[in-house]
Amino acid sequence: MSGFPGCSTMETSEPGWQTSVADLAVVESIARLEEVLSRPSPADVACLRRLDGDIAILGAGGKMGPSLARRMRRASDAAGGARRVIAVSILWEPGVRESLSNDGVETLTCDFLDVAALARLPLCPNVLYLVGRKFGTEGRSDLTWAVNTLAPAYVADRFAQSRVVVFSSGNVYGMAPVEGGGSVETDMPVPVGEYAQSCLGRERIAEYFSRARGTWCLLFRLNYAVDLRYGVVMDVGRRVFEGQAIDLRVGHANVIWQGDAHSYALRCLELAASPARVLNVTGPELVRIRDLAQWFGDRFAREPRFEGEEGRTALLSNARACHAALGRPEVSLDRLREWAARWIESGGPRLDTPTKYEVVDGRY
């Protein structure tokens, strides 16, 4: 298949774009944020030098999809060789398709619950599956179940011969004691609420096809990616800055810079296996919400307000296996906090998508 031209973000005015994003003192604009999120690491480029074939990102219209697609395009261009990067979504925000197209990413529209529409998608040997529904489950649990379990079956049938990284969630584990360091991949899932149950359903569908059809698959259990427009770190920082109370019932969380999550997702294509492999993906720290709020309080010279008694359980994942296989995240918690503080102080834009990390009953 024909290749695509290099994406425009590769042609940044900074000749040293290949340097580590962890060296940046500040991310000061949407343009810089998108560039940093999509900037491939040397490990990303090396992975795509080893990995043959086109890449499809299914469910690319959400929070993570566009910058992930750009990262794939940029890493592929740096690796050399012809490769299509195809971003597919049922809906696209205004301007996103045009922007991705300008950056060398092919875009398509597809309803993943429509088998006939899926049949028209080009087959790709490498697939990242980001399709999912969370918020709104409480009012339309039927739709959540359809999106999270029926669509994966249709997609798995269509892409049975591909390597597939299936995005999932640490929600499948349920709440874990803080003292235990978080759930590991061999722990029995105990999903709380219909959203988490449907996430486990998605995994079981993927596991079934991996065994029945020999599909190489990895279940990517991600906990709390942070973009400067959303995420746990941003939720806590904004509440401190705006004088809002911080609920301590869930007193701890895992977080990871979204760019690092992108990198892990790309490189997990090489870790796919049959039967399906499970991998927890998050940062190495167990972040105490009180301490995070106090750091922002000191930074903003504003005393944090707290409510509720600090809980001793939380939605926590242990990502040691991920870090052993793929290395630790490039962006540290210290760097991420500083980026977040500057973004908040400067009035940087936000997405209306709170993480709801403090939810304890599984209702979203």
SEGUGU-252118 format. One line per 8 residues: number of its first residue (from 1); their letters; for each residue x, y, z of N, C-alpha, C. Coordinates in steps of 0.02 Angstrom, whole numbers, padded with zeros to 5 digits. Layout:
BEGIN
NUM	A	X:Y:Z:X:Y:Z:X:Y:Z  ...
END
This chain:
BEGIN
1	MSGFPGCS	00042:-00060:00000:00000:00000:00000:00044:00062:00000  00018:00115:-00027:00058:00177:-00033:00067:00210:00035  00123:00244:00042:00136:00280:00105:00104:00349:00104  00116:00386:00158:00090:00453:00164:00147:00501:00176  00140:00564:00160:00193:00613:00173:00202:00622:00248  00261:00647:00268:00273:00660:00338:00225:00711:00366  00207:00702:00430:00157:00747:00459:00188:00815:00475  00147:00866:00477:00173:00934:00485:00205:00945:00553
9	TMETSEPG	00182:00908:00604:00212:00917:00670:00285:00893:00672  00304:00850:00624:00374:00830:00619:00417:00889:00598  00387:00936:00563:00425:00990:00534:00425:01051:00580  00429:01038:00644:00430:01092:00693:00492:01135:00684  00487:01198:00706:00544:01243:00700:00600:01224:00747  00587:01179:00793:00639:01158:00838:00675:01097:00809  00737:01103:00788:00771:01046:00758:00781:00989:00806  00778:01001:00871:00789:00949:00920:00726:00916:00946
17	WQTSVADL	00675:00910:00902:00612:00882:00926:00619:00811:00952  00674:00776:00930:00683:00707:00952:00704:00703:01025  00722:00758:01057:00744:00757:01126:00686:00740:01172  00702:00720:01232:00652:00697:01280:00604:00754:01299  00540:00738:01301:00492:00788:01323:00502:00803:01397  00534:00759:01434:00544:00770:01505:00590:00829:01518  00625:00853:01467:00669:00910:01475:00633:00977:01470  00569:00975:01450:00531:01037:01442:00511:01065:01510
25	AVVESIAR	00523:01129:01521:00504:01161:01584:00430:01178:01585  00401:01190:01526:00332:01213:01523:00302:01191:01457  00237:01176:01458:00199:01165:01397:00148:01221:01395  00157:01270:01349:00124:01334:01357:00064:01345:01312  00049:01299:01267:-00005:01310:01221:-00034:01244:01196  -00093:01248:01166:-00124:01188:01137:-00078:01159:01082  -00050:01203:01041:-00007:01179:00988:00053:01141:01016  00084:01169:01069:00141:01134:01099:00118:01070:01133
33	LEEVLSRP	00061:01072:01166:00035:01012:01199:00025:00956:01148  -00007:00971:01092:-00018:00920:01041:00048:00895:01012  00096:00940:01004:00161:00919:00978:00196:00872:01027  00194:00889:01092:00227:00848:01142:00194:00780:01149  00127:00780:01149:00091:00716:01154:00107:00669:01096  00118:00697:01038:00129:00656:00979:00203:00646:00963  00247:00673:01004:00319:00667:00990:00343:00597:01006  00365:00558:00958:00386:00489:00972:00453:00486:01008
41	SPADVACL	00460:00436:01050:00523:00424:01084:00567:00381:01039  00632:00378:01052:00675:00331:01014:00650:00260:01018  00621:00239:01074:00595:00171:01080:00535:00160:01034  00494:00212:01025:00438:00207:00978:00463:00196:00907  00512:00235:00887:00539:00231:00819:00571:00162:00809  00609:00139:00858:00641:00073:00852:00589:00018:00845  00534:00025:00882:00480:-00025:00878:00453:-00029:00807  00440:00028:00776:00411:00027:00709:00461:00009:00655
49	RRLDGDIA	00525:00012:00671:00575:-00016:00624:00570:-00092:00623  00550:-00121:00679:00544:-00194:00683:00476:-00220:00661  00426:-00178:00664:00357:-00199:00654:00334:-00181:00583  00312:-00231:00546:00290:-00220:00478:00215:-00206:00475  00194:-00170:00424:00123:-00164:00408:00090:-00100:00431  00032:-00089:00401:-00008:-00030:00417:-00037:-00034:00487  -00059:00024:00513:-00087:00028:00580:-00155:00062:00577  -00204:00032:00610:-00270:00062:00617:-00282:00079:00690
57	ILGAGGKM	-00306:00140:00702:-00327:00161:00769:-00403:00166:00768  -00436:00119:00799:-00509:00116:00799:-00536:00150:00862  -00582:00197:00853:-00604:00239:00908:-00559:00298:00918  -00533:00325:00862:-00482:00378:00865:-00510:00447:00875  -00577:00454:00881:-00605:00520:00889:-00611:00545:00960  -00590:00504:01009:-00596:00523:01079:-00537:00564:01104  -00528:00564:01170:-00477:00606:01200:-00406:00587:01179  -00392:00522:01176:-00324:00499:01164:-00310:00488:01090
65	GPSLARRM	-00361:00476:01050:-00351:00452:00983:-00311:00497:00936  -00329:00561:00930:-00293:00603:00881:-00218:00608:00894  -00198:00621:00956:-00126:00627:00969:-00091:00559:00963  -00126:00504:00979:-00097:00438:00970:-00085:00425:00895  -00134:00443:00853:-00126:00433:00781:-00067:00474:00755  -00062:00536:00778:-00005:00577:00756:00062:00546:00778  00063:00521:00839:00125:00490:00864:00144:00430:00820  00094:00390:00801:00106:00333:00756:00135:00357:00690
73	RRASDAAG	00104:00410:00662:00127:00436:00598:00199:00461:00603  00213:00499:00655:00280:00528:00662:00332:00474:00674  00316:00425:00717:00363:00370:00730:00375:00329:00666  00322:00318:00628:00328:00280:00566:00372:00317:00516  00361:00381:00509:00401:00420:00463:00475:00420:00483  00487:00425:00548:00557:00424:00572:00588:00355:00562  00547:00303:00567:00573:00235:00559:00589:00218:00486  00555:00253:00439:00566:00241:00369:00520:00187:00342
81	GARRVIAV	00513:00185:00277:00470:00136:00245:00399:00162:00237  00362:00130:00192:00293:00150:00179:00245:00116:00226  00202:00155:00258:00153:00127:00305:00094:00174:00308  00034:00147:00305:-00026:00187:00315:-00042:00189:00390  -00061:00247:00414:-00088:00255:00481:-00160:00279:00471  -00208:00238:00493:-00278:00250:00479:-00316:00260:00545  -00346:00318:00553:-00385:00334:00613:-00459:00328:00596  -00496:00290:00637:-00566:00276:00623:-00608:00294:00683
89	SILWEPGV	-00664:00328:00672:-00709:00347:00727:-00780:00350:00701  -00827:00340:00747:-00898:00348:00729:-00916:00422:00724  -00883:00464:00764:-00894:00536:00764:-00827:00572:00767  -00825:00630:00736:-00765:00672:00737:-00783:00742:00760  -00744:00768:00806:-00752:00838:00825:-00734:00883:00766  -00765:00942:00761:-00751:00987:00704:-00676:01001:00698  -00651:00992:00638:-00582:01008:00623:-00532:00953:00634  -00551:00900:00671:-00502:00849:00689:-00482:00808:00628
97	RESLSNDG	-00530:00789:00587:-00514:00749:00528:-00466:00788:00482  -00482:00851:00472:-00440:00892:00428:-00370:00899:00455  -00365:00909:00521:-00299:00915:00552:-00259:00851:00546  -00291:00794:00559:-00256:00730:00552:-00235:00718:00480  -00278:00734:00434:-00262:00724:00364:-00201:00766:00344  -00199:00828:00369:-00142:00872:00355:-00078:00843:00383  -00084:00804:00436:-00025:00774:00468:-00010:00704:00442  -00042:00685:00386:-00025:00622:00354:-00062:00561:00379
105	VETLTCDF	-00114:00571:00418:-00154:00516:00445:-00218:00510:00403  -00231:00451:00377:-00294:00439:00342:-00350:00435:00392  -00408:00464:00378:-00464:00461:00425:-00525:00431:00391  -00561:00390:00429:-00622:00358:00405:-00675:00363:00459  -00738:00358:00439:-00794:00357:00486:-00826:00288:00484  -00840:00260:00542:-00871:00194:00545:-00909:00185:00610  -00969:00158:00606:-01008:00137:00664:-00986:00066:00681  -00954:00057:00738:-00925:-00008:00755:-00979:-00059:00774
113	LDVAALAR	-01041:-00038:00779:-01096:-00085:00789:-01129:-00104:00723  -01102:-00080:00668:-01129:-00095:00602:-01081:-00143:00566  -01101:-00206:00561:-01057:-00257:00533:-01040:-00241:00460  -01090:-00216:00423:-01077:-00200:00352:-01026:-00144:00346  -01030:-00094:00390:-00982:-00039:00389:-00912:-00064:00407  -00907:-00108:00456:-00843:-00136:00475:-00811:-00175:00418  -00853:-00209:00379:-00827:-00249:00323:-00794:-00206:00270  -00810:-00142:00269:-00780:-00097:00219:-00714:-00067:00243
121	LPLCPNVL	-00697:-00076:00307:-00633:-00050:00331:-00575:-00090:00302  -00521:-00057:00285:-00462:-00094:00260:-00433:-00137:00316  -00412:-00197:00298:-00380:-00241:00347:-00309:-00217:00359  -00290:-00212:00422:-00223:-00191:00441:-00193:-00243:00488  -00129:-00257:00481:-00099:-00307:00526:-00090:-00282:00598  -00094:-00217:00608:-00085:-00189:00675:-00145:-00145:00692  -00177:-00160:00749:-00238:-00125:00768:-00233:-00102:00841  -00249:-00039:00853:-00259:-00013:00921:-00334:00000:00928
129	YLVGRKFG	-00364:-00032:00978:-00437:-00030:00986:-00453:00014:01046  -00478:00075:01034:-00492:00123:01087:-00567:00133:01098  -00609:00096:01062:-00681:00106:01066:-00707:00090:01135  -00746:00134:01165:-00775:00120:01231:-00822:00175:01252  -00864:00158:01300:-00912:00207:01327:-00911:00200:01403  -00907:00258:01437:-00906:00259:01510:-00960:00305:01537  -00952:00370:01526:-00999:00418:01555:-01066:00414:01519  -01119:00416:01557:-01186:00405:01531:-01211:00335:01541
137	TEGRSDLT	-01169:00292:01569:-01190:00223:01581:-01251:00219:01626  -01253:00263:01676:-01308:00260:01725:-01376:00270:01691  -01377:00309:01637:-01441:00321:01603:-01454:00274:01544  -01401:00249:01513:-01407:00205:01455:-01358:00147:01461  -01370:00105:01512:-01325:00048:01521:-01328:00000:01462  -01386:-00004:01428:-01390:-00048:01369:-01341:-00027:01315  -01336:00039:01304:-01290:00063:01253:-01218:00051:01274  -01203:00061:01338:-01135:00048:01362:-01116:-00025:01351
145	WAVNTLAP	-01161:-00071:01366:-01147:-00142:01356:-01138:-00158:01282  -01179:-00127:01239:-01172:-00140:01168:-01104:-00116:01142  -01086:-00054:01160:-01022:-00026:01137:-00963:-00065:01165  -00968:-00085:01228:-00910:-00115:01262:-00904:-00190:01254  -00957:-00223:01230:-00952:-00296:01222:-00972:-00321:01153  -01023:-00291:01123:-01045:-00313:01058:-00998:-00288:01003  -00981:-00224:01004:-00935:-00197:00955:-00868:-00233:00955  -00839:-00250:01013:-00776:-00287:01011:-00781:-00355:00977
153	AYVADRFA	-00838:-00387:00982:-00847:-00451:00948:-00847:-00442:00873  -00882:-00391:00849:-00883:-00377:00777:-00813:-00360:00751  -00779:-00318:00789:-00711:-00297:00769:-00663:-00356:00771  -00668:-00397:00823:-00623:-00455:00830:-00632:-00503:00772  -00694:-00511:00750:-00706:-00555:00693:-00675:-00526:00629  -00682:-00460:00620:-00655:-00428:00560:-00579:-00429:00559  -00548:-00419:00617:-00475:-00412:00621:-00443:-00472:00656  -00469:-00531:00644:-00446:-00592:00678:-00373:-00608:00663
161	QSRVVVFS	-00348:-00586:00605:-00279:-00602:00586:-00230:-00545:00604  -00253:-00496:00640:-00211:-00439:00658:-00180:-00446:00727  -00129:-00406:00742:-00108:-00394:00810:-00154:-00340:00837  -00183:-00350:00896:-00231:-00303:00922:-00215:-00284:00995  -00207:-00219:01008:-00201:-00194:01076:-00270:-00167:01095  -00302:-00198:01143:-00370:-00179:01164:-00365:-00136:01227  -00385:-00073:01221:-00385:-00030:01280:-00438:-00053:01328  -00418:-00060:01391:-00463:-00079:01445:-00452:-00032:01503
169	SGNVYGMA	-00469:-00052:01563:-00467:-00007:01621:-00450:-00046:01684  -00415:-00012:01729:-00404:-00041:01795:-00468:-00050:01835  -00524:-00020:01811:-00589:-00029:01844:-00609:-00102:01851  -00582:-00145:01808:-00603:-00215:01812:-00581:-00248:01877  -00532:-00219:01912:-00508:-00249:01974:-00552:-00233:02034  -00584:-00176:02033:-00618:-00153:02093:-00569:-00119:02140  -00594:-00099:02198:-00554:-00062:02246:-00503:-00107:02280  -00442:-00081:02291:-00389:-00120:02322:-00362:-00083:02383
177	PVEGGGSV	-00338:-00120:02434:-00308:-00087:02492:-00246:-00047:02473  -00240:00012:02500:-00184:00056:02484:-00118:00022:02503  -00118:-00014:02558:-00057:-00044:02583:-00030:-00099:02537  -00073:-00126:02494:-00052:-00182:02452:-00015:-00162:02389  -00013:-00097:02374:00025:-00075:02316:-00012:-00080:02249  -00074:-00101:02250:-00113:-00103:02189:-00121:-00173:02161  -00172:-00182:02121:-00187:-00247:02091:-00136:-00265:02038  -00121:-00329:02032:-00076:-00355:01980:-00117:-00395:01930
185	ETDMPVPV	-00085:-00410:01874:-00120:-00440:01818:-00151:-00508:01834  -00124:-00543:01883:-00151:-00609:01900:-00207:-00607:01951  -00223:-00548:01976:-00278:-00542:02025:-00345:-00554:01991  -00391:-00583:02029:-00458:-00596:02003:-00496:-00530:01995  -00525:-00516:01936:-00565:-00456:01928:-00626:-00456:01973  -00641:-00398:02002:-00701:-00389:02043:-00732:-00322:02023  -00759:-00317:01962:-00783:-00253:01938:-00844:-00229:01976  -00845:-00164:01994:-00900:-00134:02031:-00939:-00089:01983
193	GEYAQSCL	-01003:-00103:01974:-01045:-00062:01931:-01045:-00086:01859  -01095:-00064:01822:-01104:-00090:01754:-01050:-00068:01706  -01023:-00009:01714:-00968:00011:01670:-00910:-00037:01677  -00887:-00048:01739:-00830:-00092:01750:-00846:-00163:01728  -00907:-00185:01740:-00926:-00252:01718:-00923:-00258:01642  -00945:-00206:01607:-00943:-00208:01534:-00871:-00205:01508  -00827:-00172:01545:-00756:-00173:01527:-00727:-00243:01531  -00746:-00278:01583:-00724:-00348:01589:-00755:-00389:01533
201	GRERIAEY	-00818:-00374:01515:-00849:-00408:01459:-00810:-00398:01394  -00787:-00337:01383:-00745:-00323:01323:-00683:-00367:01324  -00651:-00371:01382:-00592:-00412:01387:-00607:-00486:01372  -00662:-00510:01399:-00678:-00581:01389:-00692:-00596:01315  -00724:-00549:01281:-00735:-00558:01209:-00668:-00562:01173  -00623:-00517:01189:-00557:-00517:01157:-00519:-00581:01173  -00524:-00604:01235:-00491:-00667:01254:-00519:-00726:01215  -00584:-00726:01206:-00616:-00781:01170:-00590:-00785:01098
209	FSRARGTW	-00589:-00728:01064:-00566:-00728:00995:-00491:-00743:00990  -00453:-00722:01040:-00382:-00737:01040:-00370:-00812:01043  -00410:-00847:01083:-00403:-00920:01087:-00434:-00955:01027  -00495:-00933:01008:-00532:-00969:00956:-00503:-00957:00886  -00478:-00896:00873:-00454:-00879:00806:-00378:-00869:00804  -00346:-00874:00861:-00273:-00866:00863:-00250:-00794:00856  -00295:-00746:00869:-00277:-00676:00864:-00226:-00657:00917  -00174:-00623:00896:-00125:-00597:00944:-00154:-00535:00975
217	CLLFRLNY	-00159:-00535:01041:-00197:-00483:01076:-00162:-00464:01141  -00168:-00400:01160:-00147:-00377:01225:-00202:-00333:01255  -00220:-00347:01317:-00270:-00309:01353:-00234:-00255:01393  -00246:-00193:01374:-00208:-00135:01397:-00248:-00101:01452  -00236:-00122:01515:-00274:-00097:01572:-00243:-00031:01596  -00271:00023:01572:-00244:00090:01584:-00278:00123:01643  -00238:00154:01686:-00264:00191:01743:-00244:00264:01740  -00292:00307:01726:-00289:00379:01735:-00232:00414:01698
225	AVDLRYGV	-00239:00414:01631:-00194:00455:01590:-00209:00529:01602  -00157:00569:01599:-00163:00641:01612:-00138:00680:01552  -00183:00719:01523:-00170:00770:01473:-00179:00836:01513  -00149:00890:01492:-00157:00952:01531:-00227:00981:01527  -00270:00951:01486:-00340:00973:01483:-00385:00931:01527  -00360:00876:01553:-00401:00832:01595:-00356:00783:01633  -00385:00746:01680:-00348:00696:01717:-00348:00710:01792  -00330:00661:01831:-00332:00667:01904:-00290:00726:01928
233	VMDVGRRV	-00230:00732:01903:-00186:00787:01925:-00219:00854:01910  -00250:00860:01852:-00283:00922:01835:-00346:00934:01877  -00384:00881:01890:-00443:00887:01933:-00425:00915:02001  -00373:00886:02032:-00353:00908:02099:-00324:00978:02097  -00280:00992:02048:-00250:01058:02043:-00301:01113:02033  -00350:01102:01990:-00401:01153:01977:-00444:01165:02039  -00460:01112:02075:-00502:01121:02135:-00465:01162:02187  -00400:01150:02195:-00362:01191:02241:-00360:01264:02217
241	FEGQAIDL	-00346:01274:02153:-00340:01341:02126:-00406:01380:02132  -00462:01345:02123:-00528:01377:02124:-00561:01375:02193  -00527:01348:02244:-00554:01347:02311:-00609:01296:02323  -00613:01245:02281:-00663:01193:02289:-00639:01139:02336  -00686:01108:02371:-00668:01054:02418:-00647:00992:02380  -00601:00955:02409:-00575:00894:02379:-00599:00834:02422  -00634:00789:02390:-00662:00730:02423:-00606:00680:02434  -00597:00659:02496:-00542:00613:02513:-00566:00541:02522
249	RVGHANVI	-00629:00527:02505:-00653:00458:02514:-00610:00408:02475  -00590:00428:02415:-00539:00390:02378:-00476:00431:02383  -00431:00410:02427:-00375:00452:02446:-00311:00441:02407  -00312:00395:02360:-00251:00380:02321:-00270:00364:02249  -00223:00373:02204:-00235:00358:02133:-00169:00345:02098  -00173:00310:02041:-00117:00304:01995:-00127:00355:01939  -00073:00382:01913:-00077:00427:01856:-00019:00413:01809  -00029:00432:01745:00025:00427:01696:00015:00481:01644
257	WQGDAHSY	00069:00513:01623:00066:00562:01569:00039:00527:01506  -00008:00559:01473:-00041:00528:01416:00009:00510:01361  00059:00551:01351:00110:00535:01301:00145:00470:01316  00157:00456:01379:00187:00391:01398:00138:00334:01385  00074:00346:01398:00024:00295:01382:00023:00281:01307  00029:00333:01266:00033:00324:01194:00092:00280:01175  00149:00295:01204:00210:00257:01188:00202:00184:01207  00175:00171:01266:00165:00102:01287:00116:00066:01240
265	ALRCLELA	00063:00101:01219:00014:00069:01175:00046:00049:01109  00085:00095:01080:00120:00080:01018:00164:00018:01026  00205:00019:01078:00254:-00035:01087:00222:-00101:01111  00161:-00097:01138:00126:-00158:01157:00105:-00200:01098  00105:-00171:01038:00092:-00212:00978:00141:-00270:00975  00202:-00259:00996:00252:-00313:00996:00242:-00364:01052  00203:-00346:01102:00193:-00391:01159:00129:-00432:01152  00090:-00420:01100:00028:-00457:01091:00043:-00532:01085
273	ASPARVLN	-00004:-00572:01109:00007:-00645:01110:-00060:-00681:01105  -00057:-00745:01093:-00116:-00787:01094:-00100:-00848:01137  -00138:-00861:01192:-00195:-00822:01218:-00175:-00750:01237  -00226:-00708:01244:-00215:-00637:01255:-00173:-00624:01317  -00130:-00574:01313:-00089:-00553:01370:-00122:-00494:01404  -00115:-00489:01470:-00143:-00434:01509:-00085:-00391:01534  -00092:-00325:01530:-00039:-00281:01555:-00070:-00220:01588  -00052:-00208:01652:-00071:-00146:01686:-00027:-00089:01661
281	VTGPELVR	-00057:-00032:01646:-00019:00026:01619:-00036:00087:01661  00014:00111:01698:00008:00173:01736:00077:00193:01761  00080:00246:01799:00144:00269:01826:00165:00228:01886  00228:00237:01909:00254:00197:01964:00232:00220:02033  00207:00283:02038:00192:00310:02104:00122:00292:02126  00114:00284:02192:00049:00282:02223:00037:00353:02248  -00005:00390:02212:-00013:00462:02226:-00066:00471:02280  -00046:00503:02335:-00093:00520:02388:-00126:00586:02371
289	IRDLAQWF	-00192:00586:02367:-00229:00645:02345:-00217:00704:02392  -00215:00692:02457:-00202:00746:02505:-00134:00778:02492  -00084:00737:02481:-00017:00764:02468:-00014:00802:02402  -00048:00776:02351:-00050:00810:02287:-00084:00878:02295  -00139:00880:02330:-00175:00944:02341:-00131:00992:02381  -00095:00967:02430:-00053:01011:02470:00004:01040:02427  00031:00999:02382:00083:01025:02337:00055:01083:02295  -00004:01074:02267:-00034:01128:02229:-00049:01188:02274
297	GDRFAREP	-00071:01174:02336:-00084:01229:02382:-00022:01271:02394  00034:01238:02405:00097:01274:02415:00117:01312:02352  00106:01280:02295:00125:01310:02231:00083:01373:02216  00018:01369:02232:-00027:01425:02217:-00036:01473:02276  -00004:01456:02334:-00014:01495:02395:-00088:01498:02414  -00120:01440:02411:-00191:01435:02429:-00200:01370:02469  -00233:01377:02526:-00242:01319:02569:-00296:01273:02541  -00279:01209:02529:-00329:01163:02503:-00386:01151:02553
305	RFEGEEGR	-00445:01139:02528:-00503:01120:02569:-00519:01047:02557  -00529:01011:02612:-00542:00939:02607:-00610:00924:02638  -00639:00868:02614:-00700:00843:02645:-00699:00767:02643  -00731:00736:02692:-00733:00664:02696:-00671:00635:02729  -00678:00575:02752:-00623:00539:02785:-00583:00502:02733  -00517:00507:02738:-00474:00475:02689:-00484:00400:02688  -00501:00374:02629:-00513:00302:02622:-00448:00263:02619  -00453:00200:02637:-00394:00155:02636:-00396:00106:02578
313	TALLSNAR	-00446:00115:02533:-00448:00077:02471:-00456:00125:02413  -00435:00104:02355:-00439:00146:02295:-00432:00102:02234  -00446:00130:02176:-00436:00095:02113:-00362:00101:02095  -00324:00049:02111:-00251:00053:02106:-00225:-00007:02067  -00177:00006:02023:-00146:-00046:01984:-00070:-00044:01994  -00041:-00103:01997:00032:-00110:02001:00058:-00123:01931  00099:-00078:01906:00123:-00081:01836:00195:-00104:01831  00219:-00141:01879:00289:-00164:01877:00304:-00204:01814
321	ACHAALGR	00257:-00246:01793:00268:-00288:01733:00277:-00244:01671  00237:-00192:01666:00242:-00146:01610:00310:-00112:01610  00331:-00087:01667:00395:-00051:01671:00454:-00097:01659  00447:-00160:01680:00501:-00208:01667:00508:-00223:01593  00451:-00227:01558:00452:-00244:01487:00468:-00184:01442  00444:-00125:01462:00447:-00067:01417:00483:-00006:01446  00507:-00012:01508:00540:00045:01539:00492:00090:01577  00519:00131:01620:00478:00176:01659:00454:00234:01616
329	PEVSLDRL	00401:00268:01638:00376:00326:01599:00430:00379:01590  00426:00414:01534:00475:00466:01519:00463:00528:01562  00400:00545:01574:00382:00605:01612:00367:00587:01684  00404:00616:01730:00396:00601:01801:00336:00638:01830  00314:00616:01888:00259:00650:01923:00279:00722:01940  00341:00733:01960:00363:00801:01976:00357:00847:01915  00378:00823:01857:00374:00864:01796:00301:00876:01777  00260:00823:01784:00190:00829:01766:00154:00879:01811
337	REWAARWI	00168:00878:01876:00138:00927:01922:00155:00998:01902  00218:01010:01884:00240:01077:01866:00206:01100:01802  00203:01056:01752:00167:01073:01691:00094:01091:01707  00063:01050:01750:-00007:01061:01767:-00017:01128:01802  00027:01144:01850:00021:01206:01887:00025:01267:01840  00073:01265:01795:00081:01321:01749:00021:01327:01701  -00004:01270:01679:-00062:01270:01635:-00123:01300:01670  -00134:01280:01732:-00191:01306:01770:-00182:01381:01784
345	ESGGPRLD	-00123:01401:01805:-00111:01472:01819:-00122:01517:01758  -00105:01490:01700:-00111:01531:01639:-00180:01528:01608  -00227:01492:01640:-00294:01487:01613:-00300:01441:01553  -00258:01391:01549:-00260:01344:01494:-00327:01310:01488  -00348:01293:01428:-00415:01263:01418:-00421:01194:01450  -00482:01176:01464:-00496:01111:01493:-00551:01076:01453  -00553:01011:01458:-00608:00972:01430:-00657:00957:01486  -00721:00957:01469:-00772:00944:01519:-00780:00869:01530
353	TPTKYEVV	-00724:00837:01551:-00724:00765:01561:-00687:00748:01626  -00716:00764:01684:-00683:00746:01747:-00674:00671:01752  -00620:00650:01784:-00605:00579:01788:-00654:00541:01834  -00681:00577:01883:-00724:00546:01934:-00687:00491:01971  -00623:00503:01983:-00582:00454:02020:-00610:00440:02090  -00649:00489:02117:-00674:00483:02185:-00738:00440:02189  -00764:00416:02132:-00824:00375:02132:-00809:00307:02163  -00850:00285:02210:-00838:00222:02245:-00890:00169:02229
361	DGRY	-00946:00189:02197:-00999:00140:02185:-01003:00117:02112  -00955:00140:02070:-00953:00118:02001:-01005:00149:01956  -01039:00202:01978:-01091:00234:01937:-01062:00294:01901  -01067:00292:01834:-01039:00346:01793:-01091:00373:01745
END
